[in-house]
Amino acid sequence: MVDNELLLAISGLLDAKLDAKLEPIQNDIRNIKLDIENDIKPQLRLLAENYVPAAIRYESESAKISALEADVEIMKKVISKHSEKLQQLA
């Protein structure tokens, strides 16, 4: 029985030492969790709220820009041909 009591006493001492060593780490973890909850998550939410409409707007405008580029290329060719014809008439 003396061995068991000695082992229990050692175990108690180790638990107390471990708890004392872990307490600062647990406090740091608690602080990190609070920072994530109070600072980072709201900022990420705000970024997402602003990003989605901008991405949708970009997607629709991108197609329009491509169409405009194609139209401008056609206009360049037509204007060039018209310029040539006007040069021939002059």
Secondary structure, DSSP 4 states (H G I P E B T S, - for coil): -HHHHHHHHHHHHHHHHHHHHHHHHHHHHHHHHHHIIIIIHHHHHHHHHHHHHHHHHHHHHHHHHHHHHHHHHHHHHHHHHHHHHHHHH-
